[in-house]
Structure formats: C-alpha cells, structure tokens
C-alpha cells in the first residue's frame, strides 16, 4: 500500500492520552478516540486487529466451528437466566427519540457475553447423545458499562472479543475439552508474540463452579491484575484466590499483569436455566454440561502496544505488524521505488511505501513511530542498492533487491 492512499496521518504533537497504548496508537494513526472507552480502528489499526483475529480464528477452527450471533438480545433471554439483574456491566439500547419510539418502543440488551443466546441455539440442534460434544465460537463486538475506562484498548465499553462455547454429555467430557482449549490458547499467544510473557493463573470460578477458572495473564507493568507465582510449585494465582501467605517474598513472586484470555467451566448453570437436556444412548434425559472461553482481541492490541515500544514509537511483532516493510524513497527515486514496491508485492511481502512529498526526516520518524519490523530506504546515497534496517536494531546493511526479498521471505 502507498502511504498516499491512507487518509490518516501521524500526530507528532498529539496530547498524552489516558494510557501509553492509547497515546502511541493515536499518535501513529492506528485508532481514533470517539469517546472514553470507544475507538475507531483506522486503516493501520484495522490491519493489526485483523491479523490478531486471523491468528485466533486459525487456531479456533481446529477445535470449533465459527458463527456470528447478534449483538442485540431480547430481555427475555437474560430474564430466563436471572442475569439481567446481576451482571453489573450489562447495557441496553432503546429508541433515541419520539419518532423512533413511535416505530418501536422495545428495549434490547447489548450483549456483554452470549451464553443467553448460544444455549437456545444449541438446544435446537443438539438433542441427542449423537450430537454431542460440539463447540462453536465467534469474534464480535461486545458492550460493557465499565466504570473506569482509562486504559486505552485494554479496557473499553465497546471492544472486540472471541467467545467460544462448548457443549458436553458429562463433566468429564467437558474437562477433557477444557484442556484442549488451554493448549490452543497457549499456541495463540505464542503466535502473537506474547508466549514467553503470558502465564495461566488460577482465578475464581464465580457462581459457575466450585473449581477454579483459568486466566491467561500477560506480564505488563500497567496491567490491572496482581498475580502471585508460587516459587515452589510454579503455580500462578490471581490476587482474588491467592494463598494467605502470598506476600511472603520467599515463597511467592508478585507481578502486575493484563488479562488477555480466560476459560470457564460453566457446568450446568445455563443448561438448567433453559431446561437443556439431551437424550442419552439408554433413552434417559441428561443435563448438558457447558464451558466458555474468551479472548479479548482488541485488548491484546492494546497490551502489545503497551509492552512493545521505545522512545521513538511502536515495535510490532512480525506476525501482526500492519506491514512487514516500511519503504522510504528520498528525492528523485520514485521510479526506482515503484519497481521495488512492485517486486516486493509480487513476492507476497506486505509493503507500506512512503511515497509522500515530505521531508526525509518526517519519513524516518513516521517509520519508527508506526513500528513495522523492517525499514527499506532508497536514495542517491544507496545507489543501485537498498538500505535495510530492522526496527529493533541500529545497524543498517546495503543489499540488492534479490537479497532483500530472500531475507524477508525466510
């Protein structure tokens, strides 16, 4: 893509926002703040979000089938489970003016999570032991009436989320699948560049189960959670379930983290609410066991921005960078840059070509701020060669186009 095709610009003098990730992402032209807790993903930001979600989708497709549920729900579904009065972040939508009210005065729930929707869907199709187990997931925009939205993409009132739901014939079967999801999540965070920084922490099971739930927590100085690592067993605990002597530094390591995913054994809470039973092989009726598994895809983008940066700007992991290459052409090198751009594109290398008529200094500054993994420069100084530099290095090399393509294709 040519930079001149993107209508947005970087903001060197932009104000400091409520968090580092918001400041960096807004300055670099990845997101635009509509209001506290709600952001528009601009062209560069949408590319990153799509790549995050594609990695999640690829791993989920191995263990479940994708659907897309409605963001709106009738109040009756939430009344069936009783959660309409207990979920403290639940939001609703109503007609905004008299004309709209005259057309339809109904109130609808803006879903913060979707057990209330997916359970009746499953109940319609999976009624026999032969139909179970199965799992389905979606990646969708969610809404939560958060009290505090001062962490950029790490906590919003509107956000993107992958939610997976599984349905089983027994608790034992649920527990087996639960471990399958756990392994899939480990692979997802590894591919996102967070693998060595993300741990599985025990957390409260809430009113779903007496067992623990599990949170995937990424070490992050600006995270909202406190995690304790048992130095003897290497087991991690969220503060809410930490042992009594957790503050004993000889026994536990304490650190802040940001939750990027969680998995819950729902057991029979929602199947009981909807009277969801299946017919077993012997003809008896048995209750369905359920699990739910979430990943905050837009939150992950915020966490990565929060963790991977320096004084010059963002530093994206290769797997989710908006482009693999930031190509800079200086002075009268547009024709040569066009040829390089075309050949890199033909080689399936994603390129952002800064073809703007602006100073070289601005182009270099924007390359660092935007944070693509590799920078290529052509100028009178480089002659027939190309200057190649990685975002994380100070060293440059002069290479031929063939050498560049070989490096970037491996």
Secondary structure, DSSP 8 states (H G I E B T S, - for coil): -BGGG------TT----SSHHHHHHHHTTSEEEEETTEEEE-HHHHHHHHHHHHHHHHHHTTTSEE----SEEEHHHHHHHTGGGT-TT-EEE---SHHHHHH----EEE-SS-HHHHHHHHHHH--BGGG-SEEEEEEEEEE---S---SGGGS-SEEEEEEEEEEESSHHHHHHHHHHHHHHHHHHHHHTT-GGGEEEEEE--TTT-SS-EEEEEEE-TT-SEEEEEETTT--EEEGGG--TTTT-TTTEEEEEEEEEEEEEEEETHHHHHTT-EEE-TTS-EEE-EEEEEEE-HHHHHHHHHHHSEETTEE---TTT-S-SEEEEE-SS-HHHHHHHHHHHHHTT--EEEE--SS-HHHHHHHHHHHT-SEEEEESTTTTTSEEEEETT-S-EEEE-HHHHHHHHH-
